[in-house]
Amino acid sequence: MMRLLSIVFLAATAMATIGSGQHYAIDLIVAVPLCVAVQAGWNYRRAAAASVLVVALAMAIVLCWVIGARCGLLGSLAAPTIRL
């Protein structure tokens, strides 16, 4: 039951985020590694080495997305130009 409620909540959040026009799909994509990093940071005491690695990798992914968005690299990947 909890899994079904989680899926419904996720779908409703995604529709509200994109449907309101205030966010883009990329915001939802970047939120995934950010949430993974936060959750791994909270679970630091259980498996310290693994948590540090997960946090570092997830934050590296977020940083790459942010730098790519700021430099305009993501736009060129989404719609590449064809040169003849």
PAKE-763875 format. One record per atom (N, C-alpha, C): residue number from 1; atom name; x, y, z. Coordinates in pm, whole numbers. Example, Ala and Ser with C-alpha at 12.3 -4.5 7.8 and 13.67 -1.06 7.14 Angstrom:
! PAKE-763875
(site 1,N,(1319,-569,780));
(site 1,CA,(1230,-450,780));
(site 1,C,(1320,-330,780));
(site 2,N,(1285,-225,708));
(site 2,CA,(1367,-106,714));
(site 2,C,(1290,3,787));
! end
This chain:
! PAKE-763875
(site 1,N,(82,-120,0));
(site 1,CA,(0,0,0));
(site 1,C,(86,126,0));
(site 2,N,(194,123,80));
(site 2,CA,(281,239,88));
(site 2,C,(352,264,-46));
(site 3,N,(387,158,-115));
(site 3,CA,(453,172,-245));
(site 3,C,(358,238,-346));
(site 4,N,(232,196,-344));
(site 4,CA,(133,255,-434));
(site 4,C,(114,404,-404));
(site 5,N,(105,438,-278));
(site 5,CA,(92,580,-240));
(site 5,C,(214,660,-281));
(site 6,N,(331,600,-270));
(site 6,CA,(454,668,-311));
(site 6,C,(456,694,-462));
(site 7,N,(412,597,-538));
(site 7,CA,(408,612,-684));
(site 7,C,(307,718,-723));
(site 8,N,(191,718,-660));
(site 8,CA,(89,820,-689));
(site 8,C,(142,959,-652));
(site 9,N,(209,970,-538));
(site 9,CA,(265,1098,-496));
(site 9,C,(373,1145,-594));
(site 10,N,(458,1053,-640));
(site 10,CA,(562,1088,-736));
(site 10,C,(501,1137,-867));
(site 11,N,(400,1066,-916));
(site 11,CA,(335,1106,-1042));
(site 11,C,(266,1241,-1027));
(site 12,N,(198,1262,-915));
(site 12,CA,(130,1390,-893));
(site 12,C,(230,1505,-882));
(site 13,N,(342,1480,-816));
(site 13,CA,(445,1583,-804));
(site 13,C,(504,1616,-940));
(site 14,N,(533,1516,-1020));
(site 14,CA,(588,1539,-1154));
(site 14,C,(490,1617,-1241));
(site 15,N,(363,1580,-1237));
(site 15,CA,(264,1652,-1319));
(site 15,C,(246,1795,-1270));
(site 16,N,(245,1816,-1140));
(site 16,CA,(229,1951,-1087));
(site 16,C,(350,2037,-1117));
(site 17,N,(468,1978,-1109));
(site 17,CA,(591,2053,-1134));
(site 17,C,(598,2100,-1278));
(site 18,N,(576,2010,-1370));
(site 18,CA,(585,2046,-1512));
(site 18,C,(458,2119,-1558));
(site 19,N,(345,2078,-1508));
(site 19,CA,(218,2139,-1549));
(site 19,C,(202,2283,-1508));
(site 20,N,(265,2323,-1398));
(site 20,CA,(252,2462,-1353));
(site 20,C,(334,2557,-1438));
(site 21,N,(430,2506,-1514));
(site 21,CA,(511,2591,-1600));
(site 21,C,(625,2660,-1528));
(site 22,N,(644,2631,-1401));
(site 22,CA,(751,2696,-1326));
(site 22,C,(880,2616,-1326));
(site 23,N,(875,2493,-1368));
(site 23,CA,(994,2408,-1371));
(site 23,C,(1000,2336,-1505));
(site 24,N,(1115,2278,-1532));
(site 24,CA,(1135,2201,-1653));
(site 24,C,(1160,2055,-1615));
(site 25,N,(1156,1968,-1713));
(site 25,CA,(1180,1826,-1688));
(site 25,C,(1320,1804,-1632));
(site 26,N,(1415,1889,-1670));
(site 26,CA,(1551,1875,-1621));
(site 26,C,(1557,1891,-1469));
(site 27,N,(1469,1973,-1414));
(site 27,CA,(1463,1988,-1268));
(site 27,C,(1431,1856,-1201));
(site 28,N,(1342,1779,-1261));
(site 28,CA,(1306,1649,-1204));
(site 28,C,(1419,1548,-1223));
(site 29,N,(1491,1558,-1333));
(site 29,CA,(1602,1466,-1360));
(site 29,C,(1715,1490,-1261));
(site 30,N,(1749,1616,-1238));
(site 30,CA,(1859,1650,-1147));
(site 30,C,(1819,1623,-1002));
(site 31,N,(1691,1624,-973));
(site 31,CA,(1647,1599,-835));
(site 31,C,(1678,1457,-790));
(site 32,N,(1685,1362,-882));
(site 32,CA,(1710,1223,-845));
(site 32,C,(1849,1205,-783));
(site 33,N,(1959,1245,-850));
(site 33,CA,(2088,1227,-784));
(site 33,C,(2104,1315,-660));
(site 34,N,(2038,1430,-657));
(site 34,CA,(2044,1514,-539));
(site 34,C,(1978,1444,-420));
(site 35,N,(1863,1383,-442));
(site 35,CA,(1796,1308,-335));
(site 35,C,(1877,1187,-291));
(site 36,N,(1942,1121,-386));
(site 36,CA,(2028,1008,-352));
(site 36,C,(2144,1054,-263));
(site 37,N,(2203,1169,-296));
(site 37,CA,(2313,1222,-216));
(site 37,C,(2267,1257,-75));
(site 38,N,(2151,1318,-64));
(site 38,CA,(2099,1355,68));
(site 38,C,(2069,1231,150));
(site 39,N,(2006,1131,88));
(site 39,CA,(1974,1009,162));
(site 39,C,(2101,935,203));
(site 40,N,(2200,930,116));
(site 40,CA,(2326,863,152));
(site 40,C,(2396,939,264));
(site 41,N,(2385,1070,262));
(site 41,CA,(2443,1148,370));
(site 41,C,(2378,1120,504));
(site 42,N,(2247,1099,504));
(site 42,CA,(2177,1067,628));
(site 42,C,(2211,928,678));
(site 43,N,(2243,837,587));
(site 43,CA,(2277,699,625));
(site 43,C,(2427,682,647));
(site 44,N,(2496,789,679));
(site 44,CA,(2642,787,689));
(site 44,C,(2693,690,795));
(site 45,N,(2625,676,905));
(site 45,CA,(2675,594,1016));
(site 45,C,(2671,446,986));
(site 46,N,(2584,403,900));
(site 46,CA,(2572,260,871));
(site 46,C,(2690,209,789));
(site 47,N,(2720,274,682));
(site 47,CA,(2830,232,593));
(site 47,C,(2903,358,549));
(site 48,N,(2999,399,629));
(site 48,CA,(3065,528,609));
(site 48,C,(3134,538,473));
(site 49,N,(3214,440,436));
(site 49,CA,(3289,448,310));
(site 49,C,(3196,449,189));
(site 50,N,(3097,363,191));
(site 50,CA,(3003,357,79));
(site 50,C,(2921,485,71));
(site 51,N,(2882,539,185));
(site 51,CA,(2802,662,185));
(site 51,C,(2880,780,127));
(site 52,N,(3006,790,165));
(site 52,CA,(3089,899,113));
(site 52,C,(3103,887,-38));
(site 53,N,(3124,766,-88));
(site 53,CA,(3137,745,-232));
(site 53,C,(3007,780,-305));
(site 54,N,(2895,736,-252));
(site 54,CA,(2766,764,-314));
(site 54,C,(2738,914,-314));
(site 55,N,(2763,980,-201));
(site 55,CA,(2742,1125,-194));
(site 55,C,(2830,1196,-296));
(site 56,N,(2958,1157,-303));
(site 56,CA,(3050,1222,-396));
(site 56,C,(3007,1202,-542));
(site 57,N,(2969,1080,-577));
(site 57,CA,(2928,1054,-716));
(site 57,C,(2797,1125,-751));
(site 58,N,(2700,1120,-660));
(site 58,CA,(2572,1185,-687));
(site 58,C,(2589,1337,-699));
(site 59,N,(2670,1395,-612));
(site 59,CA,(2691,1539,-620));
(site 59,C,(2772,1576,-745));
(site 60,N,(2861,1487,-790));
(site 60,CA,(2933,1512,-915));
(site 60,C,(2836,1514,-1034));
(site 61,N,(2739,1424,-1032));
(site 61,CA,(2638,1423,-1139));
(site 61,C,(2559,1553,-1137));
(site 62,N,(2516,1596,-1017));
(site 62,CA,(2440,1721,-1006));
(site 62,C,(2525,1838,-1054));
(site 63,N,(2651,1842,-1014));
(site 63,CA,(2740,1951,-1055));
(site 63,C,(2759,1953,-1206));
(site 64,N,(2774,1836,-1268));
(site 64,CA,(2787,1829,-1414));
(site 64,C,(2662,1883,-1483));
(site 65,N,(2544,1848,-1431));
(site 65,CA,(2420,1898,-1490));
(site 65,C,(2411,2050,-1477));
(site 66,N,(2448,2101,-1359));
(site 66,CA,(2440,2246,-1336));
(site 66,C,(2537,2319,-1427));
(site 67,N,(2660,2272,-1436));
(site 67,CA,(2759,2336,-1522));
(site 67,C,(2716,2326,-1668));
(site 68,N,(2665,2210,-1707));
(site 68,CA,(2618,2194,-1844));
(site 68,C,(2503,2287,-1877));
(site 69,N,(2413,2306,-1783));
(site 69,CA,(2300,2396,-1806));
(site 69,C,(2345,2541,-1812));
(site 70,N,(2438,2579,-1725));
(site 70,CA,(2485,2718,-1722));
(site 70,C,(2567,2754,-1846));
(site 71,N,(2641,2656,-1899));
(site 71,CA,(2726,2681,-2016));
(site 71,C,(2652,2660,-2148));
(site 72,N,(2531,2612,-2141));
(site 72,CA,(2453,2590,-2263));
(site 72,C,(2484,2458,-2332));
(site 73,N,(2554,2369,-2265));
(site 73,CA,(2588,2242,-2327));
(site 73,C,(2468,2150,-2342));
(site 74,N,(2374,2157,-2249));
(site 74,CA,(2259,2068,-2255));
(site 74,C,(2167,2102,-2372));
(site 75,N,(2156,2228,-2404));
(site 75,CA,(2073,2269,-2518));
(site 75,C,(2130,2219,-2650));
(site 76,N,(2261,2219,-2662));
(site 76,CA,(2322,2172,-2786));
(site 76,C,(2312,2020,-2799));
(site 77,N,(2307,1949,-2687));
(site 77,CA,(2289,1804,-2693));
(site 77,C,(2146,1768,-2728));
(site 78,N,(2051,1847,-2682));
(site 78,CA,(1910,1816,-2707));
(site 78,C,(1872,1843,-2852));
(site 79,N,(1928,1945,-2912));
(site 79,CA,(1894,1980,-3050));
(site 79,C,(2022,2010,-3128));
(site 80,N,(2093,1905,-3167));
(site 80,CA,(2219,1928,-3239));
(site 80,C,(2194,1988,-3377));
(site 81,N,(2283,2071,-3418));
(site 81,CA,(2272,2131,-3551));
(site 81,C,(2339,2041,-3652));
(site 82,N,(2284,2040,-3772));
(site 82,CA,(2340,1958,-3879));
(site 82,C,(2411,2052,-3976));
(site 83,N,(2539,2027,-3994));
(site 83,CA,(2617,2110,-4086));
(site 83,C,(2648,2030,-4212));
(site 84,N,(2624,2091,-4322));
(site 84,CA,(2650,2023,-4450));
(site 84,C,(2773,2079,-4515));
! end
